[in-house]
Every structure is written in structure tokens, then in C-alpha cells.
Amino acid sequence: MKEYLIHLITYLKVKVMKSLLLVLSSVVFSLTVASATNYPAGNITFLEDESMEVDIDHTTSDFLLTATYNTRQSRLEFTSVSDIKFIQIFSSDNELQYQLPVLSNKVKISKSLFPGSGDYKLGFMIEGEEAIQFTSVKIK
């Protein structure tokens, strides 16, 4: 009988340890997945040079592939995953300045459309999407 109790206690210890390890690893895995984000908080600087800076948020980063500033022709150039129907240019006080048709996945915006230094916002109206994707543009 004593031998049987020793076996039973050993068996239960192993069972409890396995259960404890399983629960612990499940909790650690859940916390890791919950705390891991695909996107950084706040805006991402997508383009920066001596004359301007373009910031995007995580939703815009899903559709914009490239952003460059062509210094020779003084213009911003964007390439997106999907076709852009329209681009909107907003002033620093969120007043719509321009809404221009694009109908392509590439858009070129002359720096002359930004009247001076300051903060501007670009709204990309994407083919097949209702939400407008925004970027911030800072002219230095």
C-alpha cells in the first residue's frame, strides 16, 4: 500500500507540473501576441530632406509604396499599391486647397502647389476604398 501511495503521489506531481507548464506557456504566448503590434504608435517619417518632410500613419503605410522628392523638378512623387482616384491638398488650417484627379498608382505634385513653408495634409482617395488615406507634409 505504501508503494502504491508513493507511485500515486509521483504521478500526480508530474501531472500537476505538466499542467502548470502548459498554462504558463499559454499565458506567456498570449501576452506576447497581445503586446506585439504590427505598426508603431504615431506617425512614421516616410520622406525627409532639407526642403520637406512627409509623415504617414500605419494605415497609409499599407497602400503607399514609395515617396520621393525630385529636386531637379521640385516635386513630390508617390507610388501606391492601388490606383489613386483623386488627391486632395489641405492647408495648415485643414482648408481644402485643391482636389486633383489622378487615375493612376503614380502621382507627381509640384512644390508650387504649396504656397510657402508650413504644415499641409494630403488626402489620397483610393480606387475601391471609402476611407481617405492621409499624409502630412511639412515644407521647410
TORKOL-4160 file (C-alpha; in steps of 0.2 Angstrom, whole numbers, padded with zeros to 4 digits, m for minus):
140
<pt num="1" X="0000" Y="0000" Z="0000"/>
<pt num="2" X="0014" Y="0012" Z="0004"/>
<pt num="3" X="0022" Y="0009" Z="m0013"/>
<pt num="4" X="0006" Y="0012" Z="m0021"/>
<pt num="5" X="0004" Y="0029" Z="m0012"/>
<pt num="6" X="0022" Y="0034" Z="m0017"/>
<pt num="7" X="0018" Y="0030" Z="m0036"/>
<pt num="8" X="0001" Y="0040" Z="m0035"/>
<pt num="9" X="0010" Y="0055" Z="m0027"/>
<pt num="10" X="0024" Y="0055" Z="m0040"/>
<pt num="11" X="0011" Y="0053" Z="m0054"/>
<pt num="12" X="0001" Y="0067" Z="m0048"/>
<pt num="13" X="0016" Y="0078" Z="m0046"/>
<pt num="14" X="0021" Y="0075" Z="m0064"/>
<pt num="15" X="0003" Y="0079" Z="m0070"/>
<pt num="16" X="0002" Y="0095" Z="m0060"/>
<pt num="17" X="0019" Y="0101" Z="m0067"/>
<pt num="18" X="0014" Y="0097" Z="m0085"/>
<pt num="19" X="m0002" Y="0107" Z="m0082"/>
<pt num="20" X="0007" Y="0121" Z="m0074"/>
<pt num="21" X="0019" Y="0122" Z="m0088"/>
<pt num="22" X="0006" Y="0121" Z="m0101"/>
<pt num="23" X="m0004" Y="0135" Z="m0093"/>
<pt num="24" X="0012" Y="0146" Z="m0090"/>
<pt num="25" X="0017" Y="0144" Z="m0108"/>
<pt num="26" X="m0001" Y="0148" Z="m0114"/>
<pt num="27" X="m0001" Y="0164" Z="m0104"/>
<pt num="28" X="0017" Y="0169" Z="m0110"/>
<pt num="29" X="0012" Y="0166" Z="m0128"/>
<pt num="30" X="m0005" Y="0176" Z="m0126"/>
<pt num="31" X="0004" Y="0191" Z="m0118"/>
<pt num="32" X="0017" Y="0191" Z="m0132"/>
<pt num="33" X="0004" Y="0191" Z="m0146"/>
<pt num="34" X="m0006" Y="0204" Z="m0137"/>
<pt num="35" X="0008" Y="0216" Z="m0134"/>
<pt num="36" X="0016" Y="0214" Z="m0152"/>
<pt num="37" X="0009" Y="0226" Z="m0164"/>
<pt num="38" X="0012" Y="0227" Z="m0182"/>
<pt num="39" X="0013" Y="0246" Z="m0183"/>
<pt num="40" X="0022" Y="0258" Z="m0172"/>
<pt num="41" X="0012" Y="0271" Z="m0162"/>
<pt num="42" X="0010" Y="0288" Z="m0170"/>
<pt num="43" X="0017" Y="0294" Z="m0187"/>
<pt num="44" X="0031" Y="0287" Z="m0197"/>
<pt num="45" X="0043" Y="0299" Z="m0206"/>
<pt num="46" X="0042" Y="0292" Z="m0224"/>
<pt num="47" X="0052" Y="0305" Z="m0233"/>
<pt num="48" X="0064" Y="0318" Z="m0226"/>
<pt num="49" X="0076" Y="0330" Z="m0235"/>
<pt num="50" X="0082" Y="0348" Z="m0232"/>
<pt num="51" X="0066" Y="0356" Z="m0240"/>
<pt num="52" X="0052" Y="0345" Z="m0234"/>
<pt num="53" X="0046" Y="0330" Z="m0223"/>
<pt num="54" X="0032" Y="0318" Z="m0227"/>
<pt num="55" X="0024" Y="0308" Z="m0212"/>
<pt num="56" X="0012" Y="0294" Z="m0214"/>
<pt num="57" X="0002" Y="0284" Z="m0201"/>
<pt num="58" X="0001" Y="0265" Z="m0201"/>
<pt num="59" X="m0015" Y="0264" Z="m0212"/>
<pt num="60" X="m0007" Y="0274" Z="m0225"/>
<pt num="61" X="0009" Y="0264" Z="m0225"/>
<pt num="62" X="m0001" Y="0249" Z="m0231"/>
<pt num="63" X="m0005" Y="0257" Z="m0248"/>
<pt num="64" X="0010" Y="0269" Z="m0251"/>
<pt num="65" X="0025" Y="0260" Z="m0259"/>
<pt num="66" X="0037" Y="0275" Z="m0262"/>
<pt num="67" X="0038" Y="0294" Z="m0259"/>
<pt num="68" X="0052" Y="0304" Z="m0266"/>
<pt num="69" X="0056" Y="0322" Z="m0269"/>
<pt num="70" X="0063" Y="0326" Z="m0286"/>
<pt num="71" X="0074" Y="0341" Z="m0283"/>
<pt num="72" X="0078" Y="0344" Z="m0301"/>
<pt num="73" X="0059" Y="0347" Z="m0305"/>
<pt num="74" X="0054" Y="0352" Z="m0287"/>
<pt num="75" X="0040" Y="0340" Z="m0285"/>
<pt num="76" X="0034" Y="0326" Z="m0273"/>
<pt num="77" X="0032" Y="0309" Z="m0282"/>
<pt num="78" X="0021" Y="0295" Z="m0274"/>
<pt num="79" X="0019" Y="0277" Z="m0280"/>
<pt num="80" X="0004" Y="0267" Z="m0272"/>
<pt num="81" X="m0002" Y="0249" Z="m0272"/>
<pt num="82" X="m0019" Y="0254" Z="m0280"/>
<pt num="83" X="m0024" Y="0267" Z="m0291"/>
<pt num="84" X="m0027" Y="0284" Z="m0284"/>
<pt num="85" X="m0044" Y="0292" Z="m0290"/>
<pt num="86" X="m0040" Y="0310" Z="m0283"/>
<pt num="87" X="m0028" Y="0318" Z="m0272"/>
<pt num="88" X="m0033" Y="0332" Z="m0260"/>
<pt num="89" X="m0021" Y="0346" Z="m0254"/>
<pt num="90" X="m0026" Y="0354" Z="m0237"/>
<pt num="91" X="m0019" Y="0370" Z="m0229"/>
<pt num="92" X="m0012" Y="0370" Z="m0212"/>
<pt num="93" X="m0029" Y="0375" Z="m0205"/>
<pt num="94" X="m0037" Y="0360" Z="m0214"/>
<pt num="95" X="m0045" Y="0370" Z="m0228"/>
<pt num="96" X="m0046" Y="0361" Z="m0244"/>
<pt num="97" X="m0035" Y="0370" Z="m0257"/>
<pt num="98" X="m0035" Y="0358" Z="m0272"/>
<pt num="99" X="m0044" Y="0341" Z="m0277"/>
<pt num="100" X="m0035" Y="0334" Z="m0292"/>
<pt num="101" X="m0039" Y="0319" Z="m0302"/>
<pt num="102" X="m0025" Y="0306" Z="m0303"/>
<pt num="103" X="m0032" Y="0289" Z="m0310"/>
<pt num="104" X="m0016" Y="0281" Z="m0308"/>
<pt num="105" X="m0005" Y="0272" Z="m0295"/>
<pt num="106" X="0008" Y="0286" Z="m0298"/>
<pt num="107" X="0006" Y="0304" Z="m0293"/>
<pt num="108" X="0018" Y="0319" Z="m0295"/>
<pt num="109" X="0014" Y="0335" Z="m0285"/>
<pt num="110" X="0023" Y="0351" Z="m0289"/>
<pt num="111" X="0030" Y="0360" Z="m0274"/>
<pt num="112" X="0022" Y="0376" Z="m0281"/>
<pt num="113" X="0005" Y="0369" Z="m0275"/>
<pt num="114" X="0011" Y="0373" Z="m0258"/>
<pt num="115" X="0011" Y="0392" Z="m0256"/>
<pt num="116" X="0025" Y="0393" Z="m0243"/>
<pt num="117" X="0033" Y="0384" Z="m0228"/>
<pt num="118" X="0021" Y="0376" Z="m0216"/>
<pt num="119" X="0012" Y="0360" Z="m0212"/>
<pt num="120" X="0000" Y="0353" Z="m0226"/>
<pt num="121" X="m0010" Y="0337" Z="m0227"/>
<pt num="122" X="m0013" Y="0326" Z="m0242"/>
<pt num="123" X="m0028" Y="0316" Z="m0244"/>
<pt num="124" X="m0027" Y="0301" Z="m0256"/>
<pt num="125" X="m0044" Y="0294" Z="m0262"/>
<pt num="126" X="m0040" Y="0276" Z="m0267"/>
<pt num="127" X="m0050" Y="0266" Z="m0280"/>
<pt num="128" X="m0061" Y="0254" Z="m0272"/>
<pt num="129" X="m0060" Y="0262" Z="m0254"/>
<pt num="130" X="m0071" Y="0273" Z="m0245"/>
<pt num="131" X="m0059" Y="0280" Z="m0232"/>
<pt num="132" X="m0047" Y="0293" Z="m0237"/>
<pt num="133" X="m0029" Y="0290" Z="m0233"/>
<pt num="134" X="m0019" Y="0305" Z="m0226"/>
<pt num="135" X="m0001" Y="0310" Z="m0226"/>
<pt num="136" X="0007" Y="0326" Z="m0218"/>
<pt num="137" X="0018" Y="0336" Z="m0227"/>
<pt num="138" X="0030" Y="0349" Z="m0219"/>
<pt num="139" X="0038" Y="0362" Z="m0231"/>
<pt num="140" X="0053" Y="0369" Z="m0223"/>
